[in-house]
Amino acid sequence: MSRYVRLSQTQPLFLVERDVTEFIPTVEDISIVEKSVNHMFLIDRSGSMSAVLPKLGDDLVARLKELPNGDSVSFGWFSGEGDYHFVIKGFKISEGNDFKILEDIIRRNLSPRGCTCFSEILFDVNQVIEDLLPFGNLFSLFFFTDGYPVVSNYTQEIINIQKAIEKVSGKISTALLVGYGEYYNRELLSQMSEWFGGSMVHNSELKDLRYHIESFILDSHENSGKVDISLDSNPTQGIVFSLNGRSTLS
């Protein structure tokens, strides 16, 4: 079933809503996934992040303490070429958790370092997913940066970013990329969100950061995984998109 609204009286512009449930496989055709989510946080530690990182650490630690039992956390950071690390992989949330240990680890790894390279930590995401798959197959990814990749070969860096994201195609159920400030590469982050099948937000003020993290965690639980569907026809003009919680997905 389709519905449409005309957007212009002078041009053939329409917003069309289509019910695609008829194209979704039956329950028997969809593998059942566990409800626990592994939340992956990738944080920029370049020098320009020095004023942002303490507040980011405060908000991140506060939100992690509110995760549901059974969820898990993976935390990685990136700076210049060859300078990146996944510090935590699959830290499982339970009633008896000593969050002070988790907090100390995160805060020790949120000081500024050098330049910025995205691709290397993104390549590591696939291996972390493979390592954690026996414990559950729902993964969400939160990526935070305030700048551009500063690397020896920028063209190759863009190619590598796309290759790294392609490796996790279909494995990430929810992805949120946050660009902070006014000097990050908005075009690149938008392109990366499209490759992930996720969303991108502009974070101009630190006070908004808490909301973005909360929304990311909530959306990761509302999304039970991706299901590929094939429509019977494709528009020759226009853009196809869907809504997932607060996210708009192309």
HUGIVEN-V917099 format. One record per residue. N is the residue number from 1. SS is DSSP state (~ for helix, > for strand, _ for the rest). OMEGA is omega as a letter, one per 20 degrees, with the letter a starting at -180 (NA if undefined). D_LAST is the distance of its C-alpha to the last C-alpha in Angstrom with 1 decimal. Layout:
# HUGIVEN-V917099
{{N,SS,OMEGA,D_LAST} {N,SS,OMEGA,D_LAST}}
This chain:
# HUGIVEN-V917099
{{1,_,a,20.3} {2,>,r,18.4} {3,>,r,19.0} {4,>,r,18.4} {5,>,r,19.4} {6,>,a,20.7} {7,_,a,19.5} {8,_,r,22.2} {9,_,a,25.8} {10,_,a,26.3} {11,_,a,23.1} {12,_,a,21.3} {13,_,a,18.2} {14,>,r,16.9} {15,>,a,14.4} {16,>,r,14.4} {17,>,a,14.1} {18,>,r,14.5} {19,_,a,16.1} {20,_,a,14.8} {21,~,r,17.5} {22,~,a,19.7} {23,~,a,17.5} {24,_,r,17.5} {25,_,r,20.5} {26,_,a,23.5} {27,~,a,24.5} {28,~,a,26.9} {29,~,a,24.3} {30,_,r,22.2} {31,_,a,23.9} {32,_,a,24.9} {33,_,r,23.7} {34,_,a,25.6} {35,_,r,24.6} {36,_,a,25.5} {37,_,r,22.9} {38,>,a,23.5} {39,>,a,22.1} {40,>,a,21.9} {41,>,r,22.5} {42,>,a,22.5} {43,>,r,24.4} {44,>,r,25.4} {45,_,r,29.2} {46,_,a,29.8} {47,~,a,32.8} {48,~,a,30.8} {49,~,a,29.6} {50,~,a,33.3} {51,~,a,33.2} {52,~,a,29.9} {53,~,r,30.6} {54,~,r,33.3} {55,~,r,31.2} {56,~,r,28.2} {57,~,r,30.7} {58,~,a,32.0} {59,~,a,28.7} {60,~,a,27.6} {61,~,a,30.9} {62,~,a,31.1} {63,~,a,27.8} {64,~,r,28.7} {65,_,a,31.9} {66,_,r,30.0} {67,_,r,28.0} {68,_,r,29.0} {69,_,a,31.7} {70,_,r,30.4} {71,_,r,27.4} {72,>,a,27.7} {73,>,r,26.9} {74,>,a,26.4} {75,>,r,26.9} {76,>,r,26.7} {77,>,r,27.3} {78,>,r,27.0} {79,_,a,29.1} {80,_,a,30.4} {81,_,a,30.6} {82,_,a,32.3} {83,_,a,32.1} {84,>,a,29.8} {85,>,r,30.3} {86,>,a,29.0} {87,>,a,31.8} {88,>,r,30.9} {89,>,r,29.5} {90,>,r,29.2} {91,>,a,31.5} {92,>,a,31.8} {93,_,r,32.2} {94,_,a,35.3} {95,_,a,37.9} {96,_,a,40.3} {97,_,r,38.0} {98,_,a,39.7} {99,~,r,36.9} {100,~,r,39.2} {101,~,r,38.8} {102,~,r,35.0} {103,~,a,35.3} {104,~,a,37.9} {105,~,a,35.8} {106,~,a,32.7} {107,~,r,34.9} {108,~,a,36.9} {109,_,r,33.7} {110,_,r,32.4} {111,_,a,34.8} {112,_,a,33.7} {113,_,a,34.4} {114,_,a,33.6} {115,_,a,30.8} {116,_,r,27.1} {117,_,a,25.6} {118,_,a,22.2} {119,~,a,22.3} {120,~,r,25.4} {121,~,r,24.4} {122,~,r,21.0} {123,~,a,23.1} {124,~,a,25.1} {125,~,a,22.3} {126,~,a,22.5} {127,~,r,26.2} {128,~,r,26.0} {129,~,r,23.8} {130,~,a,26.2} {131,~,a,29.1} {132,~,a,27.8} {133,~,r,26.6} {134,~,a,30.0} {135,~,a,29.6} {136,_,a,26.2} {137,_,r,22.8} {138,_,a,20.4} {139,>,r,19.3} {140,>,a,17.4} {141,>,r,17.2} {142,>,a,18.0} {143,>,a,18.3} {144,>,r,20.4} {145,>,r,21.7} {146,_,a,23.5} {147,_,r,23.8} {148,_,r,23.3} {149,_,r,24.2} {150,_,a,28.0} {151,_,a,29.0} {152,_,a,31.5} {153,_,a,29.0} {154,~,r,25.8} {155,~,r,24.5} {156,~,r,25.2} {157,~,r,23.5} {158,~,r,20.1} {159,~,a,20.7} {160,~,r,21.8} {161,~,a,18.8} {162,~,r,16.5} {163,~,a,19.1} {164,~,r,19.4} {165,~,r,15.8} {166,~,a,16.0} {167,~,a,19.1} {168,_,r,17.4} {169,_,a,14.5} {170,_,a,14.6} {171,_,r,17.1} {172,_,a,15.2} {173,_,a,14.2} {174,>,r,13.1} {175,>,r,12.7} {176,>,r,13.4} {177,>,a,14.4} {178,>,r,17.0} {179,>,a,18.5} {180,>,r,22.0} {181,_,a,24.2} {182,_,a,24.1} {183,_,r,24.5} {184,_,a,21.6} {185,_,a,19.4} {186,~,r,16.5} {187,~,a,15.0} {188,~,r,15.4} {189,~,r,14.0} {190,~,r,10.8} {191,~,r,10.7} {192,~,r,11.8} {193,~,r,9.2} {194,~,r,6.6} {195,~,r,9.5} {196,~,a,10.1} {197,_,a,6.8} {198,_,a,8.1} {199,>,r,8.7} {200,>,r,11.3} {201,>,r,14.3} {202,>,a,17.2} {203,>,a,20.5} {204,_,a,23.4} {205,_,a,26.0} {206,~,a,27.1} {207,~,r,27.7} {208,~,a,24.0} {209,~,a,23.6} {210,~,r,25.0} {211,~,a,22.5} {212,~,r,19.5} {213,~,r,21.3} {214,~,a,22.2} {215,~,r,18.7} {216,~,a,17.5} {217,~,r,20.3} {218,~,a,19.9} {219,~,a,16.3} {220,~,r,17.3} {221,~,r,19.9} {222,~,a,18.0} {223,_,a,15.6} {224,_,r,17.9} {225,_,a,15.9} {226,_,r,13.2} {227,_,r,14.2} {228,_,r,13.1} {229,_,r,13.6} {230,_,r,14.4} {231,_,a,14.4} {232,_,r,17.7} {233,_,r,16.4} {234,_,r,13.7} {235,_,r,13.7} {236,_,r,15.7} {237,_,r,14.3} {238,_,a,11.4} {239,_,r,7.6} {240,_,r,6.1} {241,_,r,4.2} {242,>,r,6.5} {243,>,r,8.9} {244,>,a,10.7} {245,_,r,13.9} {246,_,a,13.4} {247,>,r,9.9} {248,>,a,6.7} {249,>,r,3.8} {250,_,NA,0.0}}
